Amino acid sequence: ALENSARGFADLDLTPRQAAAVWELHARGPLSQRELGDAIGMDAPNVHGLVSRLLKRGVVARARDNEDPRRKRVSLTR
């Protein structure tokens, strides 16, 4: 299944985990990195790396949460 998923996401130039993150952000709106990790089944260090890679590609933006400045919110870009 993982191999089939990877082939399906190749046209989008996304790994299956990156695609899962993008879909969660699309469906639920901006999420904290912890919420995103919980939604796609990844631990904090791995989510940080995944988000960093998507940031470099301009797929997502990361900003401090207005309610809790220690928390970072991730959102999709256009």
C-alpha positions as a Markdown table, in Angstrom:
| # | Residue | x | y | z |
|---|---|---|---|---|
| 1 | Ala | 0.0 | 0.0 | 0.0 |
| 2 | Leu | 2.8 | 2.4 | 0.9 |
| 3 | Glu | 4.5 | 1.7 | -2.5 |
| 4 | Asn | 1.2 | 2.4 | -4.3 |
| 5 | Ser | 0.7 | 5.6 | -2.4 |
| 6 | Ala | 4.2 | 6.8 | -3.1 |
| 7 | Arg | 3.6 | 6.3 | -6.9 |
| 8 | Gly | 0.3 | 8.2 | -6.6 |
| 9 | Phe | 1.9 | 11.2 | -5.0 |
| 10 | Ala | 4.9 | 11.3 | -7.4 |
| 11 | Asp | 3.1 | 13.6 | -9.7 |
| 12 | Leu | 2.6 | 16.1 | -6.8 |
| 13 | Asp | 6.2 | 15.7 | -5.8 |
| 14 | Leu | 5.0 | 14.9 | -2.2 |
| 15 | Thr | 5.8 | 11.9 | 0.0 |
| 16 | Pro | 2.8 | 10.1 | 1.5 |
| 17 | Arg | 3.4 | 11.8 | 4.8 |
| 18 | Gln | 3.7 | 15.2 | 3.2 |
| 19 | Ala | 0.4 | 14.6 | 1.3 |
| 20 | Ala | -1.3 | 13.5 | 4.5 |
| 21 | Ala | -0.2 | 16.8 | 6.2 |
| 22 | Val | -1.4 | 18.9 | 3.3 |
| 23 | Trp | -4.7 | 17.1 | 3.3 |
| 24 | Glu | -5.2 | 17.6 | 7.0 |
| 25 | Leu | -4.4 | 21.3 | 6.8 |
| 26 | His | -6.8 | 21.6 | 3.8 |
| 27 | Ala | -9.6 | 19.8 | 5.7 |
| 28 | Arg | -9.1 | 21.3 | 9.1 |
| 29 | Gly | -7.4 | 24.7 | 8.6 |
| 30 | Pro | -4.3 | 25.9 | 10.5 |
| 31 | Leu | -3.1 | 23.5 | 13.1 |
| 32 | Ser | -0.3 | 23.5 | 15.7 |
| 33 | Gln | 2.6 | 21.3 | 14.9 |
| 34 | Arg | 1.5 | 19.0 | 17.7 |
| 35 | Glu | -2.1 | 18.8 | 16.3 |
| 36 | Leu | -0.8 | 18.1 | 12.9 |
| 37 | Gly | 1.5 | 15.4 | 14.2 |
| 38 | Asp | -1.3 | 13.8 | 16.1 |
| 39 | Ala | -3.5 | 13.9 | 13.0 |
| 40 | Ile | -1.0 | 12.1 | 10.8 |
| 41 | Gly | 0.6 | 9.9 | 13.4 |
| 42 | Met | 4.0 | 11.5 | 13.6 |
| 43 | Asp | 6.1 | 12.5 | 16.7 |
| 44 | Ala | 7.3 | 16.1 | 17.3 |
| 45 | Pro | 10.8 | 15.9 | 15.9 |
| 46 | Asn | 9.6 | 14.2 | 12.6 |
| 47 | Val | 6.8 | 16.7 | 12.2 |
| 48 | His | 9.2 | 19.6 | 12.6 |
| 49 | Gly | 11.4 | 18.2 | 9.8 |
| 50 | Leu | 8.3 | 17.5 | 7.6 |
| 51 | Val | 7.0 | 21.1 | 8.1 |
| 52 | Ser | 10.5 | 22.5 | 7.5 |
| 53 | Arg | 10.7 | 20.7 | 4.1 |
| 54 | Leu | 7.2 | 21.9 | 3.1 |
| 55 | Leu | 8.2 | 25.5 | 4.2 |
| 56 | Lys | 11.2 | 25.5 | 1.9 |
| 57 | Arg | 9.0 | 24.5 | -1.0 |
| 58 | Gly | 6.4 | 27.2 | -0.1 |
| 59 | Val | 3.6 | 24.7 | 0.5 |
| 60 | Val | 3.0 | 25.8 | 4.1 |
| 61 | Ala | 3.6 | 28.8 | 6.3 |
| 62 | Arg | 4.4 | 28.7 | 10.0 |
| 63 | Ala | 3.6 | 31.4 | 12.5 |
| 64 | Arg | 3.3 | 31.9 | 16.3 |
| 65 | Asp | -0.1 | 31.2 | 17.8 |
| 66 | Asn | -1.9 | 34.3 | 19.0 |
| 67 | Glu | -3.1 | 32.6 | 22.1 |
| 68 | Asp | 0.1 | 30.8 | 23.1 |
| 69 | Pro | 3.3 | 32.3 | 21.6 |
| 70 | Arg | 5.2 | 29.1 | 22.4 |
| 71 | Arg | 3.0 | 27.2 | 20.0 |
| 72 | Lys | 3.6 | 27.4 | 16.2 |
| 73 | Arg | 0.6 | 27.1 | 13.8 |
| 74 | Val | 1.0 | 25.7 | 10.3 |
| 75 | Ser | -1.2 | 26.7 | 7.5 |
| 76 | Leu | -1.3 | 26.1 | 3.7 |
| 77 | Thr | -0.2 | 28.7 | 1.3 |
| 78 | Arg | -2.0 | 29.5 | -1.9 |
